[in-house]
Amino acid sequence: MKTNIRKFVIQKHSKAGQVHWDLMLEAAQVLETYRLALPPEKLFKQITTAVRISDHSLKFLTYQGTVNKGTGTVEIAETGTYQLLSQNAGSRQLQLDGKILKGKFTLTRIDAENWQFGRP
């Protein structure tokens, strides 16, 4: 059994008519979170900006409902497991095994908060 398999989720956030997606990767008792502009089904063909935002609680692996004091909602758009295949200061290669996203994906650092997410 491989011990480096962890969970991930992509949540669809809706607030005041605007939508974005948060990629959350289980790591050290928190969810490392990246805000994405594209939904999971578009990530096979396009690279998107992934803005690193604050870590989230592990409860968000399964949470759906209201957020931001009732001004927004979240729903799970994708879920599964991942393995961290490699990483350095500017790049992380992940093997995703989700309902939609399957295969290798890369997070590549642009600057302190901005990354790109997509297929290598």
N, CA, C and O of each residue as an XYZ file, in Angstrom:
480
protein
N       0.848     -1.195      0.000
C       0.000      0.000      0.000
C       0.889      1.252      0.000
O       1.842      1.347      0.773
N       0.570      2.184     -0.854
C       1.351      3.411     -0.958
C       0.880      4.406      0.094
O      -0.315      4.672      0.220
N       1.826      4.950      0.845
C       1.469      5.856      1.932
C       1.400      7.316      1.499
O       0.950      8.165      2.269
N       1.835      7.618      0.290
C       1.818      9.017     -0.138
C       0.573      9.374     -0.953
O       0.561     10.392     -1.645
N      -0.455      8.560     -0.878
C      -1.719      8.875     -1.544
C      -2.558      9.735     -0.600
O      -2.821      9.365      0.545
N      -2.965     10.890     -1.117
C      -3.756     11.837     -0.329
C      -5.010     12.222     -1.097
O      -5.153     11.893     -2.275
N      -5.902     12.910     -0.433
C      -7.167     13.311     -1.050
C      -7.073     14.714     -1.631
O      -6.295     15.553     -1.175
N      -7.899     14.941     -2.661
C      -8.064     16.296     -3.194
C      -9.530     16.531     -3.496
O     -10.311     15.590     -3.638
N      -9.890     17.795     -3.592
C     -11.245     18.183     -3.960
C     -11.159     19.481     -4.756
O     -10.269     20.300     -4.524
N     -12.077     19.663     -5.684
C     -12.265     20.958     -6.332
C     -13.685     21.389     -6.006
O     -14.650     20.693     -6.321
N     -13.796     22.544     -5.372
C     -15.104     23.092     -5.029
C     -15.464     24.220     -5.979
O     -14.630     25.053     -6.334
N     -16.711     24.225     -6.376
C     -17.255     25.326     -7.179
C     -17.833     26.353     -6.211
O     -18.723     26.040     -5.420
N     -17.320     27.579     -6.280
C     -17.786     28.669     -5.420
C     -18.659     29.606     -6.233
O     -18.274     30.038     -7.320
N     -19.821     29.915     -5.713
C     -20.729     30.883     -6.339
C     -21.049     31.978     -5.326
O     -21.444     31.708     -4.192
N     -20.866     33.226     -5.771
C     -21.166     34.365     -4.905
C     -21.506     35.560     -5.771
O     -20.710     35.964     -6.618
N     -22.668     36.122     -5.568
C     -23.113     37.328     -6.271
C     -22.952     37.200     -7.782
O     -22.492     38.131     -8.443
N     -23.330     36.051     -8.326
C     -23.280     35.846     -9.770
C     -21.915     35.509    -10.330
O     -21.785     35.290    -11.534
N     -20.896     35.462     -9.491
C     -19.552     35.109     -9.953
C     -19.210     33.692     -9.504
O     -19.650     33.234     -8.449
N     -18.415     33.009    -10.329
C     -18.047     31.622    -10.048
C     -16.542     31.453    -10.191
O     -15.932     31.997    -11.111
N     -15.956     30.703     -9.285
C     -14.572     30.256     -9.416
C     -14.488     28.869     -8.772
O     -15.446     28.408     -8.151
N     -13.354     28.221     -8.923
C     -13.154     26.878     -8.398
C     -11.923     26.888     -7.502
O     -10.937     27.559     -7.806
N     -11.977     26.146     -6.397
C     -10.828     26.012     -5.511
C     -10.326     24.575     -5.554
O     -11.066     23.634     -5.266
N      -9.057     24.421     -5.918
C      -8.373     23.139     -5.855
C      -7.775     23.024     -4.460
O      -6.994     23.880     -4.045
N      -8.140     21.964     -3.731
C      -7.652     21.764     -2.371
C      -6.928     20.428     -2.303
O      -7.490     19.383     -2.634
N      -5.667     20.478     -1.868
C      -4.808     19.305     -1.776
C      -4.510     18.997     -0.313
O      -3.993     19.849      0.410
N      -4.833     17.788      0.121
C      -4.554     17.380      1.490
C      -3.044     17.364      1.725
O      -2.293     16.761      0.958
N      -2.606     18.038      2.798
C      -1.179     18.104      3.132
C      -1.026     18.516      4.590
O      -1.472     19.595      4.981
N      -0.402     17.665      5.394
C      -0.059     18.010      6.786
C      -1.241     18.573      7.578
O      -1.124     19.644      8.174
N      -2.349     17.886      7.591
C      -3.526     18.240      8.391
C      -4.260     19.498      7.951
O      -5.073     20.035      8.704
N      -3.983     19.977      6.738
C      -4.723     21.094      6.155
C      -4.935     20.804      4.675
O      -4.421     19.823      4.139
N      -5.688     21.663      4.037
C      -5.871     21.601      2.587
C      -5.166     22.806      1.974
O      -5.604     23.943      2.152
N      -4.075     22.559      1.252
C      -3.423     23.635      0.501
C      -4.389     24.014     -0.604
O      -4.871     23.148     -1.334
N      -4.675     25.301     -0.734
C      -5.759     25.730     -1.617
C      -5.275     26.701     -2.682
O      -4.513     27.631     -2.417
N      -5.753     26.447     -3.914
C      -5.439     27.269     -5.087
C      -6.746     27.645     -5.765
O      -7.566     26.773     -6.050
N      -6.951     28.918     -6.025
C      -8.148     29.396     -6.717
C      -7.929     29.275     -8.225
O      -6.966     29.816     -8.768
N      -8.835     28.557     -8.892
C      -8.757     28.320    -10.340
C      -9.843     29.102    -11.067
O     -10.914     29.352    -10.513
N      -9.565     29.486    -12.302
C     -10.555     30.194    -13.119
C     -11.397     29.237    -13.955
O     -12.456     29.620    -14.453
N     -10.935     27.986    -14.115
C     -11.624     27.028    -14.982
C     -12.168     25.841    -14.200
O     -11.589     25.448    -13.187
N     -13.279     25.263    -14.662
C     -13.829     24.071    -14.019
C     -13.002     22.829    -14.371
O     -12.239     22.848    -15.336
N     -13.149     21.762    -13.600
C     -12.349     20.550    -13.825
C     -12.410     20.008    -15.245
O     -11.388     19.576    -15.777
N     -13.567     20.020    -15.865
C     -13.705     19.418    -17.197
C     -12.914     20.158    -18.277
O     -12.698     19.605    -19.355
N     -12.477     21.389    -18.019
C     -11.690     22.144    -19.003
C     -10.187     22.022    -18.768
O      -9.394     22.491    -19.585
N      -9.791     21.399    -17.665
C      -8.378     21.368    -17.291
C      -7.552     20.357    -18.071
O      -6.325     20.359    -17.967
N      -8.197     19.491    -18.851
C      -7.454     18.559    -19.697
C      -6.822     19.264    -20.888
O      -5.764     18.857    -21.369
N      -7.473     20.325    -21.363
C      -7.035     20.971    -22.602
C      -6.457     22.358    -22.407
O      -5.831     22.898    -23.319
N      -6.651     22.943    -21.243
C      -6.202     24.314    -21.025
C      -5.409     24.418    -19.731
O      -5.672     23.703    -18.764
N      -4.440     25.313    -19.729
C      -3.714     25.652    -18.515
C      -4.404     26.869    -17.918
O      -4.796     27.782    -18.646
N      -4.555     26.886    -16.605
C      -5.213     28.002    -15.950
C      -4.328     28.551    -14.841
O      -3.460     27.852    -14.317
N      -4.560     29.803    -14.493
C      -3.878     30.396    -13.347
C      -4.433     29.760    -12.082
O      -5.638     29.540    -11.956
N      -3.537     29.471    -11.148
C      -3.904     28.925     -9.846
C      -3.324     29.845     -8.785
O      -2.117     29.835     -8.546
N      -4.170     30.636     -8.149
C      -3.717     31.604     -7.154
C      -3.707     30.918     -5.793
O      -4.734     30.416     -5.335
N      -2.549     30.900     -5.154
C      -2.417     30.265     -3.841
C      -3.120     31.141     -2.817
O      -2.782     32.313     -2.648
N      -4.101     30.562     -2.136
C      -4.829     31.285     -1.095
C      -4.615     30.546      0.233
O      -3.871     29.566      0.284
N      -5.248     31.002      1.277
C      -5.012     30.428      2.605
C      -5.432     28.962      2.666
O      -6.355     28.528      1.977
N      -4.722     28.214      3.515
C      -5.065     26.819      3.740
C      -6.467     26.721      4.324
O      -6.935     27.624      5.018
N      -7.127     25.606      4.028
C      -8.471     25.354      4.540
C      -8.455     24.125      5.446
O      -7.549     23.295      5.374
N      -9.451     24.026      6.279
C      -9.624     22.895      7.180
C      -9.963     21.638      6.374
O     -10.562     21.720      5.301
N      -9.574     20.485      6.902
C      -9.874     19.209      6.239
C     -11.374     18.963      6.064
O     -11.769     18.151      5.227
N     -12.204     19.645      6.833
C     -13.660     19.454      6.701
C     -14.152     19.813      5.299
O     -15.208     19.347      4.873
N     -13.379     20.649      4.573
C     -13.806     21.066      3.243
C     -13.610     19.983      2.179
O     -13.990     20.175      1.024
N     -13.022     18.851      2.560
C     -12.951     17.712      1.620
C     -14.347     17.224      1.251
O     -14.554     16.699      0.156
N     -15.301     17.395      2.157
C     -16.656     16.893      1.907
C     -17.740     17.957      2.066
O     -18.913     17.666      1.829
N     -17.386     19.174      2.459
C     -18.382     20.200      2.750
C     -19.026     20.751      1.478
O     -18.355     21.034      0.485
N     -20.345     20.892      1.545
C     -21.123     21.607      0.527
C     -22.154     22.428      1.285
O     -22.743     21.950      2.254
N     -22.373     23.664      0.845
C     -23.354     24.493      1.532
C     -22.972     25.951      1.462
O     -22.273     26.382      0.545
N     -23.439     26.714      2.446
C     -23.204     28.153      2.448
C     -21.841     28.478      3.067
O     -21.344     27.773      3.945
N     -21.258     29.575      2.571
C     -19.980     30.081      3.078
C     -20.038     31.598      3.135
O     -21.012     32.208      2.693
N     -19.009     32.192      3.672
C     -18.901     33.657      3.736
C     -20.135     34.296      4.375
O     -20.723     35.227      3.826
N     -20.512     33.779      5.541
C     -21.650     34.299      6.311
C     -22.941     34.289      5.496
O     -23.764     35.198      5.598
N     -23.098     33.250      4.690
C     -24.329     33.087      3.928
C     -24.377     33.817      2.603
O     -25.401     33.772      1.922
N     -23.309     34.487      2.215
C     -23.325     35.261      0.962
C     -22.897     34.439     -0.255
O     -23.009     34.907     -1.388
N     -22.412     33.226     -0.027
C     -21.982     32.371     -1.136
C     -22.263     30.920     -0.837
O     -22.632     30.555      0.279
N     -22.081     30.091     -1.863
C     -22.268     28.654     -1.697
C     -21.104     27.912     -2.332
O     -20.447     28.419     -3.241
N     -20.858     26.702     -1.840
C     -19.866     25.822     -2.443
C     -20.510     24.468     -2.695
O     -21.365     24.004     -1.941
N     -20.068     23.854     -3.784
C     -20.468     22.478     -4.067
C     -19.252     21.745     -4.610
O     -18.376     22.348     -5.229
N     -19.206     20.456     -4.377
C     -18.074     19.665     -4.846
C     -18.224     19.423     -6.337
O     -19.227     18.871     -6.791
N     -17.209     19.845     -7.099
C     -17.202     19.665     -8.554
C     -16.342     18.465     -8.960
O     -16.548     17.884    -10.026
N     -15.387     18.098     -8.116
C     -14.466     16.994     -8.400
C     -13.847     16.529     -7.090
O     -13.610     17.331     -6.187
N     -13.591     15.248     -6.995
C     -12.958     14.696     -5.809
C     -12.200     13.443     -6.190
O     -12.526     12.767     -7.166
N     -11.178     13.145     -5.398
C     -10.401     11.943     -5.659
C      -9.158     11.904     -4.805
O      -9.105     12.509     -3.735
N      -8.147     11.179     -5.290
C      -6.877     11.080     -4.595
C      -5.764     11.573     -5.509
O      -5.927     11.670     -6.726
N      -4.626     11.881     -4.888
C      -3.471     12.302     -5.673
C      -2.193     11.792     -5.029
O      -2.150     11.480     -3.839
N      -1.168     11.717     -5.840
C       0.180     11.437     -5.375
C       1.075     12.575     -5.830
O       0.965     13.040     -6.965
N       1.947     13.019     -4.964
C       2.951     14.007     -5.327
C       4.115     13.242     -5.945
O       4.837     12.531     -5.246
N       4.296     13.391     -7.260
C       5.329     12.651     -7.976
C       6.693     13.307     -7.839
O       7.706     12.620     -7.709
N       6.724     14.641     -7.867
C       7.982     15.372     -7.705
C       7.662     16.817     -7.351
O       6.570     17.320     -7.617
N       8.649     17.467     -6.741
C       8.490     18.900     -6.466
C       9.846     19.538     -6.258
O      10.803     18.908     -5.806
N       9.890     20.823     -6.607
C      11.036     21.672     -6.306
C      10.467     23.055     -6.014
O       9.250     23.195     -5.893
N      11.288     24.055     -5.899
C      10.821     25.390     -5.525
C       9.826     25.976     -6.517
O       9.000     26.810     -6.142
N       9.890     25.556     -7.769
C       9.036     26.171     -8.772
C       8.024     25.264     -9.439
O       7.315     25.694    -10.349
N       7.945     24.013     -9.003
C       7.055     23.096     -9.707
C       6.677     21.910     -8.827
O       7.468     21.435     -8.011
N       5.449     21.450     -9.018
C       4.964     20.230     -8.364
C       4.264     19.391     -9.414
O       3.374     19.882    -10.109
N       4.651     18.141     -9.536
C       3.960     17.259    -10.465
C       3.095     16.291     -9.662
O       3.566     15.622     -8.742
N       1.807     16.234    -10.037
C       0.816     15.434     -9.327
C       0.234     14.374    -10.237
O       0.057     14.599    -11.435
N      -0.063     13.225     -9.670
C      -0.831     12.187    -10.358
C      -2.214     12.207     -9.727
O      -2.377     11.822     -8.569
N      -3.224     12.662    -10.494
C      -4.592     12.749     -9.982
C      -5.390     11.529    -10.384
O      -5.259     11.026    -11.499
N      -6.213     11.061     -9.474
C      -7.138      9.969     -9.754
C      -8.508     10.387     -9.219
O      -8.920      9.996     -8.126
N      -9.196     11.195    -10.025
C     -10.502     11.699     -9.634
C     -11.585     11.138    -10.524
O     -11.339     10.258    -11.349
N     -12.778     11.651    -10.349
C     -13.903     11.238    -11.193
C     -13.750     11.809    -12.603
O     -14.107     11.154    -13.583
N     -13.220     13.030    -12.705
C     -13.027     13.706    -13.991
C     -11.547     13.756    -14.353
O     -11.163     13.382    -15.462
N     -10.732     14.209    -13.438
C      -9.307     14.414    -13.695
C      -8.511     13.158    -13.364
O      -8.446     12.729    -12.212
N      -7.915     12.587    -14.384
C      -7.076     11.403    -14.232
C      -5.788     11.625    -14.994
O      -5.814     12.026    -16.158
N      -4.662     11.368    -14.350
C      -3.383     11.509    -15.016
C      -2.499     12.529    -14.346
O      -2.759     12.973    -13.227
N      -1.426     12.898    -15.067
C      -0.432     13.821    -14.528
C      -0.834     15.270    -14.787
O      -1.274     15.632    -15.878
N      -0.668     16.085    -13.750
C      -0.913     17.524    -13.809
C       0.235     18.224    -13.104
O       0.878     17.654    -12.223
N       0.484     19.461    -13.501
C       1.601     20.209    -12.942
C       1.142     21.553    -12.404
O       0.348     22.252    -13.033
N       1.651     21.903    -11.232
C       1.546     23.253    -10.688
C       2.910     23.897    -10.878
O       3.909     23.405    -10.352
N       2.960     24.997    -11.627
C       4.217     25.677    -11.917
C       4.148     27.101    -11.379
O       3.234     27.855    -11.715
N       5.111     27.464    -10.548
C       5.120     28.783     -9.908
C       5.434     29.881    -10.926
O       6.368     29.764    -11.719
N       4.638     30.943    -10.888
C       4.884     32.153    -11.684
C       5.544     33.201    -10.801
O       6.551     33.801    -11.176
N       4.962     33.416     -9.616
C       5.523     34.326     -8.619
C       5.053     33.861     -7.241
O       4.617     32.719     -7.103
N       5.130     34.709     -6.228
C       4.852     34.293     -4.855
C       3.489     33.623     -4.667
O       3.396     32.615     -3.966
N       2.444     34.157     -5.274
C       1.101     33.616     -5.079
C       0.528     32.960     -6.321
O      -0.408     32.167     -6.220
N       1.060     33.269     -7.473
C       0.473     32.792     -8.724
C       1.220     31.586     -9.287
O       2.448     31.561     -9.372
N       0.435     30.604     -9.661
C       0.924     29.365    -10.249
C       0.123     29.120    -11.525
O      -0.872     29.797    -11.781
N       0.555     28.169    -12.306
C      -0.243     27.661    -13.428
C      -0.545     26.204    -13.135
O       0.295     25.480    -12.599
N      -1.753     25.777    -13.490
C      -2.163     24.399    -13.271
C      -2.647     23.815    -14.589
O      -3.437     24.440    -15.298
N      -2.183     22.639    -14.912
C      -2.638     21.979    -16.124
C      -1.828     20.728    -16.414
O      -1.037     20.274    -15.587
N      -2.037     20.179    -17.601
C      -1.336     18.973    -18.031
C       0.082     19.336    -18.428
O       0.303     20.395    -19.017
N       1.059     18.472    -18.114
C       2.443     18.782    -18.498
C       2.650     18.710    -20.001
O       3.759     18.944    -20.483
